């Protein structure tokens, strides 16, 4: 399981650059990144190597953030593997709130970051443990 940093940004020129520079200047390594946007604001979601330090620095610089638990899943790098995993969660009544991929961790495998309901995380982890070709990624 990973802690994900979500940063709420005004949708204006330079805001992403400000966050990335702040993290770079403080030697915080970004492992995965995704941005969802609307007309007025965006949500920048990050997996970083030091969540506590990132949280402190971002708050000190007046960024509105939220920390959430997400699952880091390693799946086979083949057509249909994301569907198979999401379908497995669906069969156990676990909803995927959002997901994104990140840099492959091994040849033949892909990393998949998945947010499920907070009260279903442990159940999802138990399901993953029973799978032969799906595993969790360590922080």
C-alpha angles and dihedrals in degrees: 000000000000134000109233123205114218115193122193110217133184108244095245137118116283100014095109090046090053093055094045092048092048091053093044092049088054095047095246111155118217112219098177135006137186133167128205115190143191129183094276108027145008136215114226111199119196140181106205135178094241113034096173093053092044091050092050095047095045093049091047087056094050098253116149107232142170129200117214136173116248133174121243107209129187111209136173113278095236138110112282099016094115090049091050092052095045090046090052090054090046090054088057092048093252114143121212106222093189140332141191137181127236137192113314111259098202137017108272094018136087130205118233123190112207131186115202131170109297092236091054100051096096091047090051090050090052091051091050092051089060094054121096098204101034125070138166122254119234121232 
